[in-house]
């Protein structure tokens, strides 16, 4: 039985309405989708590929997102 891992995904929506997601814990781990559901499916595949190629950066811990107004 494989060990389940959790990752946090940063999600943005570009000017064309496409959702773009990035996993900050893994280098160059990002994907996109026309819907949030499609993005989640796509990023799962990319996470698996990233984990095969490099070790998880345990020194980096996701803290959260802070909105800043100027």
N, C-alpha and C positions, 0 to 999 in steps of 0.2 A: 504494500500500500504506500503510495507516494505521500510525502509530507506536503500539506497545504501551506502556501506562503501568501501573505497579504502585501499588496503594494498600493501606494497612493498614486492616483493619476491626476495631474493638472490638466484641466480642460479649458480650451479657448474656442471661440467660434470666429472664423475669419470673415472677411468682407463678402465672400460668396455664400456664406451660411454653412460652410463645411466645419465640422467639429474636429479639432486637433487635440490629441492627448499626448502627454509626456510622462514618463515614470522617472522622477528625479533620482531615485536610488540606483538606476542603471544608466550607464553612459550611452548616449545616442539611441535611447529607447523611446520612440515616438511613432505615432500612426495617425490616421485620419479616417473619417467616415461621414456619410451624408446625414446619418442620424446618430444619436447617442448609442443606441443598441449596436449599430454597425461598428462604431468606434470601439466599443468594449470588446466585441468579437475580434476585431483586427488587432487591438493592443495585446490581447491574450496571446495571439500567435507570435507577436514581436517579442513579448516578455520571454516566451519559451526559447526563442532564438538567441536573445541577449544572454540568458542564463547559461546556454550551451557554450557561448564564446567567452564569458568572463565571470568572475566571481562577484557576488553581491557586495556592494560597498557598505560594510557594516558600520563604518565610522560616520556615515551620513544618516541622519535620522530626520524624517519628515516631521515638522513641527506644526505647520498650518499655513493658512493664507491670511494675510492682513491687508485690508483695503486702506489706502492712504489717500487723503484728499488734500490738494494744495490750493 
